[in-house]
Amino acid sequence: MFGENKVEINTTKLYYGFPVILVGYKDDKFKYNATTTSSSYTLGNTITICLRSDSCSAKYIKKYREFSVNLPCDNLMTEIEICGFFSNHNKLQQADLPYTIGKYTDTPLIDECFLSLECVVNKIVEDSGYTHIIGEIKRRLVDNKLLSEDGTLLGDKVRTVHFVGDSDKRVYRFLKEETASLGDFVEDGTSSCS
Ligand SMILES: Cc1cc2nc3c(=O)[nH]c(=O)nc-3n(C[C@H](O)[C@H](O)[C@H](O)COP(=O)(O)O)c2cc1C
C-alpha cells in the first residue's frame, strides 16, 4: 500500500488525523462558550487538550480550571467552523448550539454532540505559544444509540470528524463504517493498550 518510498516533507505542521472536538468552558463575557480544537487524547481518566495560549478558551480554562470535551459528527460541520473561526465571539449562541450544564463542572455540555466529557484541570504546561492542559475526566456521557444493551460503547457506530493536512492545506476526513477488534492482527499477543 503506502510506505515503500518515503521522502522528507517540507512543512511547518503535519496533522496525521485527529478527531475534531468542541471544548466547552465558562466565559466571563458570554457566561459559557466553546472552541474547536483537534488536539486531544485520553488515557484512562487522564485527558490532555492543547490550545493556543493567546486564545480566549485557554485564558478562561486557566482561570476556572474546568472544561468539557464534546464530540461532533459530520452533521455539525458549520458549527465546528463557527467555533473554530470566530475568536472571542459568543460561539454557542452564534452556532445555535443548545447545551446543558455539567453535574460536576460548571461547563456547557453540547446537546447535539454524541459524546461529552466533564473534566477538571490538574496541570498546565506552556510551550512555544501553546497551552497544554492535562485534566481528569469526571463524567462521560454517550448517546444511548451508541451503546449496547449492556451499556458498552459500540465502536463501529462512532462517526468522528478527523483533521488531516500540512502547512499548505488542511482537510476533514470522515470515518468509514469498518472496524477491527484490538488483537485481530497478531496471534498470542498480550496487549498493554489501555
Ligand atoms: C478543525 C479545526 C481544528 C482546530 N484545532 C485547533 C487546535 O488544535 N488548537 C488550537 O489552539 N486551535 C485550533 N483551532 C482554531 C481555534 O478553534 C480558533 O483559533 C478559535 O477561533 C479560538 O477561539 P477563542 O479565542 O474564542 O478560544 C482549530 C479550528 C478548526 C476549525
The ligand as an SDF file (V2000), in Angstrom:
LIG
                    3D

 31 33  0  0  0  0  0  0  0  0999 V2000
  -10.9520   21.9610   12.5100 C   0  0  0  0  0  0  0  0  0  0  0  0
  -10.2670   22.9210   13.4370 C   0  0  0  0  0  0  0  0  0  0  0  0
   -9.2690   22.4880   14.2930 C   0  0  0  0  0  0  0  0  0  0  0  0
   -8.6180   23.3720   15.1610 C   0  0  0  0  0  0  0  0  0  0  0  0
   -7.6640   22.8950   16.0070 N   0  0  0  0  0  0  0  0  0  0  0  0
   -7.0850   23.7450   16.9010 C   0  0  0  0  0  0  0  0  0  0  0  0
   -6.1250   23.2640   17.8320 C   0  0  0  0  0  0  0  0  0  0  0  0
   -5.7850   22.0730   17.8470 O   0  0  0  0  0  0  0  0  0  0  0  0
   -5.6060   24.1400   18.7390 N   0  0  0  0  0  0  0  0  0  0  0  0
   -5.9670   25.4620   18.7350 C   0  0  0  0  0  0  0  0  0  0  0  0
   -5.4700   26.2360   19.5710 O   0  0  0  0  0  0  0  0  0  0  0  0
   -6.8510   25.9570   17.8310 N   0  0  0  0  0  0  0  0  0  0  0  0
   -7.4190   25.1210   16.9350 C   0  0  0  0  0  0  0  0  0  0  0  0
   -8.3200   25.6080   16.0260 N   0  0  0  0  0  0  0  0  0  0  0  0
   -8.5340   27.0800   15.9580 C   0  0  0  0  0  0  0  0  0  0  0  0
   -9.3970   27.6350   17.0900 C   0  0  0  0  0  0  0  0  0  0  0  0
  -10.6440   26.9840   17.1260 O   0  0  0  0  0  0  0  0  0  0  0  0
   -9.6040   29.1290   16.8090 C   0  0  0  0  0  0  0  0  0  0  0  0
   -8.3680   29.7900   16.9430 O   0  0  0  0  0  0  0  0  0  0  0  0
  -10.6630   29.7820   17.6710 C   0  0  0  0  0  0  0  0  0  0  0  0
  -11.1270   30.9230   16.9920 O   0  0  0  0  0  0  0  0  0  0  0  0
  -10.1970   30.1880   19.0580 C   0  0  0  0  0  0  0  0  0  0  0  0
  -11.2720   30.8430   19.6960 O   0  0  0  0  0  0  0  0  0  0  0  0
  -11.1610   31.5230   21.1420 P   0  0  0  0  0  0  0  0  0  0  0  0
  -10.0340   32.5400   21.0770 O   0  0  0  0  0  0  0  0  0  0  0  0
  -12.5100   32.1910   21.3050 O   0  0  0  0  0  0  0  0  0  0  0  0
  -10.9130   30.4370   22.1240 O   0  0  0  0  0  0  0  0  0  0  0  0
   -8.9790   24.7470   15.1520 C   0  0  0  0  0  0  0  0  0  0  0  0
  -10.0010   25.1910   14.2970 C   0  0  0  0  0  0  0  0  0  0  0  0
  -10.6320   24.2980   13.4360 C   0  0  0  0  0  0  0  0  0  0  0  0
  -11.7280   24.7970   12.5390 C   0  0  0  0  0  0  0  0  0  0  0  0
  1  2  1  0
  2  3  1  0
  2 30  2  0
  3  4  2  0
  4  5  1  0
  4 28  1  0
  5  6  2  0
  6  7  1  0
  6 13  1  0
  7  8  2  0
  7  9  1  0
  9 10  1  0
 10 11  2  0
 10 12  1  0
 12 13  2  0
 13 14  1  0
 14 15  1  0
 14 28  1  0
 15 16  1  0
 16 17  1  0
 16 18  1  0
 18 19  1  0
 18 20  1  0
 20 21  1  0
 20 22  1  0
 22 23  1  0
 23 24  1  0
 24 25  2  0
 24 26  1  0
 24 27  1  0
 28 29  2  0
 29 30  1  0
 30 31  1  0
M  END
$$$$
